[in-house]
Amino acid sequence: MPATTKLHAALADPTREAIVRLLAEGERSVGEIAEQLPVSRPAVSKHLRLLEGAGLVRFRSEGTRNLYQLEPDALAALRDEVDALWRTAMARYALVGNNRAPRRGAKKGSR
């Protein structure tokens, strides 16, 4: 099972994906996130705990507020996995493209 399985599961929820997209713009508090989404602050807190447990976000305390930000290493792991999938898909596409039969009416040896 890939190390990114927890990350994928965490991002499968539309609200958590929206939170990650907001955090991609910069660090935010629970209240700032809740203002942008159609869910309550307690719901945002619950989603953030799940994202933190998956390793996608981290927080730091500033006074009475917790400020959340994305975890760069987790995003890098997701990017690396998607890049590997893309390379495999392109290699297979090239294989299929290079092994296709000549078009009708075309002379053998020309494409």
C-alpha positions in Angstrom: 0.0 0.0 0.0 1.5 3.4 -1.0 2.6 5.8 1.8 0.2 8.4 0.3 -2.9 6.3 0.9 -3.8 8.4 4.0 -3.3 11.6 2.0 -5.7 10.4 -0.8 -8.3 9.3 1.8 -8.1 12.7 3.5 -8.5 14.6 0.2 -11.4 12.4 -0.9 -13.8 14.7 1.1 -14.8 17.9 -0.8 -14.7 20.0 2.3 -11.2 18.8 3.2 -10.1 19.4 -0.4 -11.4 22.9 -0.2 -9.5 23.5 3.1 -6.3 22.3 1.4 -6.9 24.7 -1.5 -7.4 27.6 0.9 -4.3 26.7 2.8 -2.4 26.6 -0.5 -2.9 30.4 -0.5 -1.3 30.7 2.9 -1.6 30.1 6.6 -5.1 30.5 8.1 -6.9 30.2 11.4 -10.0 28.0 11.8 -12.2 31.1 11.8 -10.7 32.3 8.5 -11.2 29.0 6.9 -14.8 28.7 8.2 -15.6 32.1 6.7 -14.8 30.8 3.3 -16.8 27.5 3.6 -20.5 26.5 4.1 -19.6 24.6 7.3 -19.3 25.6 11.0 -16.1 26.3 12.9 -16.4 23.0 14.8 -16.7 21.1 11.5 -13.7 22.9 10.1 -11.7 22.0 13.3 -12.7 18.3 12.9 -11.6 18.3 9.2 -8.3 20.0 10.2 -7.6 17.3 12.8 -8.1 14.7 10.2 -5.9 16.5 7.7 -3.3 16.9 10.4 -3.5 13.1 11.3 -2.9 12.3 7.6 0.1 14.6 7.6 -1.2 17.2 5.2 -1.4 20.1 7.5 0.4 21.4 10.6 -0.4 24.2 13.0 1.3 26.6 15.2 -0.2 28.5 18.2 -0.2 32.2 18.2 -1.8 33.5 21.4 -5.2 31.9 21.6 -5.3 31.0 17.9 -4.1 28.0 16.0 -2.8 28.9 12.5 -2.8 26.1 10.0 -0.6 25.6 7.0 0.1 22.9 4.5 2.8 20.3 5.1 5.3 20.6 2.2 6.6 17.1 2.5 3.2 15.6 2.2 2.4 17.7 -0.9 5.8 16.7 -2.4 4.9 13.0 -1.9 1.6 13.5 -3.7 3.3 15.4 -6.5 5.9 12.6 -6.9 3.2 10.0 -7.0 1.2 11.9 -9.7 4.4 12.5 -11.7 5.2 8.8 -11.7 1.6 8.0 -12.8 1.9 10.5 -15.6 5.2 9.1 -16.8 3.8 5.6 -16.9 0.7 6.8 -18.7 2.8 8.7 -21.3 5.1 5.7 -21.8 2.1 3.5 -22.5 0.6 6.0 -24.8 3.8 6.2 -26.8 4.0 2.4 -27.0 0.5 2.2 -28.3 1.1 5.1 -30.7 4.3 3.6 -32.1 2.7 0.1 -32.6 -0.4 1.1 -34.5 -1.2 -0.4 -37.8 -0.6 1.6 -41.0 -3.6 3.7 -42.2 -5.6 2.2 -45.1 -4.3 3.3 -48.4 -0.9 4.2 -47.0 2.1 2.5 -48.5 3.9 0.1 -46.3 6.7 1.8 -44.4 5.1 5.3 -44.5 2.8 6.9 -42.0 
